[in-house]
Amino acid sequence: MIINADSAQVYADLQVLSARPDAGEMAGVEHRLFGAWDGAQACSAATWAARARDEIAACHAADGVPILVGGTGLYLRVLLDGIAPIPEIDPDLRASVRALHGDAAYKLLQIEDPLRASELNPGDTQRIARALEVKRSTGVTLGDWQLARAGGIAELVDLHPLVVLPDRNLLYARSDRRFEAMLARGAIAEVEALLARALDPALPVMHAIGVAEIAAFLYDEISEAQMIAAGQQATRNYAKRQFTWFRRQVPADWPCIEAFGESENIDLGACFASILLK
């Protein structure tokens, strides 16, 4: 059984832009959690991990071997290591933190949680706001909450991981070609259908790579050439972040394939991990 661990491929709305395997590619092998969420529903790492645990348990009960495949490192981390039991953040407090302008949130975090502030880039506004709202809402730093992670399965199964880190130049070149191929396969029509649903722009599906760029083209805000360039750049930027994450965040004993030759049979749109669980 193949279990998806990619945060874009979980959405039914993103067949093309997420490079989700089609029916022919999935033929003969059980595939789970691909296109399993409607775009109107936000799939968090915790929500995905809960579903993945159920699929893994069902596969083991049937004497099968589940294989997790995907490039969303946070999904894998939450599944394997568990998640911090942070209480719900007060909505008013969250709104006040998110309303801070400029570098105000970072300066406040330096005072209220200097350790977390030192670990974050001052421009990483999303993580800065998260750390600040957790500290203010609970009185406990995000780092201390993370020490109390629960629900991970790493100690309950035998892991056989493999991380694929292609040559960086090869990765970027393939990323550029991949975006153009997606356009040829119907990515514009896919985004057009997504926009027609008038979903909340804050939903994760609306932030998938390529959606904003193609939407701007459909709204006549940019030319086709600008849309292609912007989509390719966004893809390369994400690939770079994945490359860094899988180099630095996975356990040191996880084997890596760091380079291999050009092959049209391998989709090198991003770095990814494959984990066989017994």
ROGUTOR-764869 format. One record per atom (N, C-alpha, C): residue in one letter; x, z, y. Coordinates in steps of 0.1 Angstrom, whole numbers, plus 5000, padded with zeros to 4 digits. Layout:
REM residues N
AXZY...
REM end
This chain:
REM residues 278
M500850004988M500050005000M500950005013I500649915022I501349915035I500449985045I501050075052I500250155062I500950125076N500050085085N500550045098N500950165107A502150155113A502650255122A502950195136D502150105140D502350035153D501150065162S501450115174S500350165183S499550045188A499949925188A499149815192A498449745181Q499049745169Q498349685158Q497149765152V496949885157V495849965153V494549905159Y494649825170Y493449785177Y492949655172A491649645169A490949525164A491049415174D491149445187D491049355198D492449275199L493449325193L494849265195L495449205183Q494749105177Q495349035166Q496548965169V496448885180V497548795183V498648865191L498348935202L499349005210L500049115203S499549175193S500249275186S501049215174A500849085171A501449025159A501049095146R499749135146R499149195134R499149095123P499449135111P499449035100P497948985098D497848855094D496548795092D496148815078A494948765074A494448785061A495348715050G495948605053G496848535044G498048625041E498648675052E499848765050E499548895043M498348935044M497949065037M497449045023A497348925019A496748895006A497548944995G496949014985G497549064973G498149204975V498249254987V498749394990V497749464998E497549594995E496649675003E497249705016H496549685027H497049715040H496049805047R496549915053R495650015059R496050035074L495050075082L495150105096L495649995105F495449875100F495649755108F494249715114G494149715128G492849675134G491849775131A492149905129A491250005124A490450075136W490950055148W490350115160W489750005169D488550035174D488049945184D488749975197G488949875206G489649895218G489050005227A487750025226A487150125234A487450265230Q488150285219Q488550415215Q490050425216A490550535222A491950565224A492550615211C493550555205C494150605193C495450675197S495350815196S496550895200S497450905188A498650955190A499650975179A499051075169A498351175174A497751275165A496651225157T495751145164T494651075156T495150985146W496150905149W496750815139W497350895127A498050995131A498751075120A497751135110A496651185116A495651245107A495051135097R494851015102R494350905093R495450865084A496650855088A497750815080A497950915068R497851045071R497951145061R496951125050D495651095054D494651075044D494950945036E495450845042E495750725035E496850745025I497850825029I498950855020I498550935008A497651035011A497151115000A496351034990A495550944996A494750864987A495550764978C496650714984C497550624977C498250704966H498750824969H499450904959H498450944948A497150974951A496251014941A495950894931A496150774936A495950654928A497250614921D498250694922D499550664916D500250554923G499950534936G500550424943G501750474952V502450384958V503550424967V503250364981P502950454990P502750405004P504050365011I503950255019I505050215028I504550215042L505150295050L504850295065L505750195072V505150105080V505950005087V505449995101G506350005111G505949995125G507050035134G506850005147G507850025157G507450135167T506450215164T506050325173T506650455168G507850485174G508550605169G507750735170L506950755181L506250875183L505250895171Y504550785167Y503650795156Y504350855143L505550795140L506250845129L506750985130R507151025142R507651165144R506451265142V505351235148V504151325147V503751335132L503751225125L503351235111L504351315102L505651295105L506651355096L506951495101D507051515114D507451655119D506351735124G505151685125G503951755130G503851745145I502851815151I502651805165I502451945171A502851965183A502752095190A501352125192P500952255189P499552295190P499152325205I499352235214I499152265228I497652265231P497152365237P495652375241P495252265250E494052235251E493552135260E493852175275I494352075282I494752095296I493452095305D493352185314D492252195323D492152065331P491051995331P490951865338P491251865353D490851975360D491151985374D492652005376L493252085368L494752105369L495451975367R495051905356R495651775353R495551675365A494351675371A494051575382A494951615394S495151745396S496051785407S497451745405V497951755393V499351725390V499551575391R498551495385R498651355386R498551295400A497951375409A497751325423A499051345431L500051415426L501251435434L501951305437H502451295449H503051165453H504551175453G505151055451G506551045452G507251125441D508351195445D509051275435D508751415436A507551445441A507051585442A506951655429A506351585419A506251645406A507551675399Y508551585401Y509851605395Y510551725402K510451745415K511051855422K510351985417L509051985415L508352105410L508752135396L508952035388L509352055374L510752115373Q511652075383Q512952135383Q512952285385I511852325392I511752475395I511052545383E509952485378E509152545368E509652525354D510352415351D510852395338D512152315339P513252375344P514452305347P515052235335L514952295323L515452235311L514852095308R513452095309R512851965306R513151865317A513151915330A513551825341A514851755339S515851835334S517151785332S517251675321E516251675312E516151585301E515451455304L514751455316L513951335319L514551255331N514251135330N514651045342N513651075353P514151085365P513251115377P512151015379G512350895373G511350795375G510350795364D510450875354D509550885342D508350965346T507550915354T506450995360T505451045350Q505150965339Q504251015329Q504651135322R505951135317R506451255310R506651375319I507051345332I507251455341I505851525344A504851445346A503451505348A503051575336R503251525324R502851595312R503551735311A504851735313A505551865312A505051965322L504851915334L504352005345L502952055342E502051975338E500752025335E500652115323V501452095313V501552195302V502052325307K503152325314K503652455319K502652525328R502052455337R501052525346R499752565339S499352485329S498052525322S498252635312T499352635305T499552735294T500552845297G501352825307G502452925310G503652915301V503552815292V504652795282V505252655284T506552645283T507152505285T506752415273L506852285276L506552185266L507552205254G508852225258G509852245248G509552355238D509052475244D508752585235D507552555226W506552485232W505452445223W505852355212Q506852265215Q507252175204Q508052245193L508552365196L509252435185L508252485175A506952485179A505852535170A505152425163R505752305162R505152195155R504452225142A503352165139A502652195127A502052065122G501852055108G501051945102G501951835097G503251845099G504151735094G504251725079I504451615073I504551595059I505951565054A506951575062A508351535058A508751625046E508351745046E508851835035E507951825023L506951745023L506051735012L506151615004V506951515009V507151385002V508651355001D508951264993D510251204992D510351085001L511151085011L511250975021L512450885017H512150755019H513150655017H513150555029P513750605040P513550525053P514550415054L514250315062L515150215066L514850175081V515850175089V515650135103V516349995105V515549905111V516149775114V516449765129L517749745132L518149725146L518949595147P518249485150P518849355151P519849345162D520749245162D521649225173D520849215185R521249275196R520449285208R520149155215N521249065216N520948935222N520048845213L520148855200L519248785191L517848845193L517748975194L516449035196L515748985209Y516448985220Y515848935232Y515448795232A516348705226A515948565225A514748545216R514648615205R513448605197R512248655204S512448765212S511248825219S510648715229D511548645235D511148535245D510348435237R510848385226R510148285218R508848335212R508848465209R507648525203R506548525213F506748555225F505648565235F505048425237E505948315238E505448185239E504648145227A505048185215A504348155203A502948225203M502848345208M501548415209M500648335218L501148285229L500248205238L499748085231A500548025223A500147905215A499147935205R499148065200R498248105189R496948165195G496748165208G495448215213G495448345220A496648385225A496748515232A495848515245I495848405252I495048405264I493548425262A493048355252A491648375248A491348515243E492348575237E492248715232E492048815244V492948795254V492848875266V491548855274E491148725274E489848695281E488748765274A488748765261A487648845254A487748995257L488949045258L489149185260L488649225274L488949135284L488549165298L487049155299A486349075291A484949055292A484249185287R484949275280R484249395276R484249495287A484949475298A484949565309A485349715305L486349725297L486749855293L487449935304D487550065302D488250155311D489650105312P490250065323P491550015324P492650125320A492250245319A493250355315A493350355299L492550285292L492650285277L493950225273P494550275262P495750225257P495750075254V494650025249V494549875246V494749795258M494449845270M494549765282M496049765287H496849855281H498249865285H499249795275A498649735265A499449665255A500249555262I501449525256I502349425262I501649285262G501649225274G500949095275G499649095281V498849205280V497549215285V497549205301A498249285307A498349285322A498849155327E499849095321E500448975325E499448855324I498748845312I497848735310I496548755319A496148885321A495048915330A495348865344A496548885349A496848845362A496748695363F497148625353F497048475352F495648435353L494748495345L493348465344L492648495357Y493148595365Y492548625378Y493148535389D493948445385D494648355395D495548425405E496148535400E497048615408E498448565407I498748505395I500148445393I499948315386S501048235386S501048105379S501248125364E501048015356E501348025342E502848055339A503647985347A505148015346A505448155349Q504848215359Q505148355362Q504648445352M503448405346M502848495335M503748495323I504348375319I505148365308I506448445310A507048435322A508248505325A508048655325A506848705331A506548845331A506248895317G505548825309G505348865296G506548875287Q507448785289Q508748785282Q509548905286Q509648935300Q510349045305Q509849175300A508449185299A507849315294A508149335280T508249225272T508549235258T509949275256R510949215264R512349255263R512549405267N511849445277N511949585282N511449685271Y510349645264Y509849735254Y510849735242A511349615238A512349615227A513549695230K513949695243K515149775247K514849925245R513649965249R513250105247R513150145232Q512650055224Q512650085210Q514050095204F514850005208F516249995204F516850135206T516750185219T517350315222T516750425214W515350425213W514750535205W515150535191F515250425184F515550425170F517050455168R517850435178R519250465177R519550615179R518750675188R518950815192R518050925185Q516850885182Q515850985178Q515651005163V516050905155V515850925141V516951005135P516751075124P517751155118P519051075114A520151145115A521451075114A521651015100D520951075090D521151025076D520150905073W519350865082W518450745079W519350625079P519350535069P520150415069P519550315079C520450235084C520150135094C520749995090I519949895093I520549755092I520749725107E521949705111E522149695125E522349545130A522449455120A522549315124A522349225112F521749115114F521649015104F521448875111G521648775103G521548635109G520248595113E520148485121E518948425125E518148375113S516848415113S516048365102S514548355108E513948235106E512648215110E511648295102N512048345091N511248425082N511148575086I511848615096I511848755100I511348755114D510348835117D509748855130D510648955137L511448915147L512349005154L511749035168G510449055169G509949095182G510349225186A510749315177A511049455181A511849515170C512449635173C513049715162C511949785155F512149825143F511149895136F511749975124A510850065119A511250145107A510350115096S510850125084S510050115072S510350235064I509350305060I509450435052I508650435040L509350435029L508650445016L508450595012L507250635009L506950775006L506550794991K507250884984K506850904970K506351054969
REM end
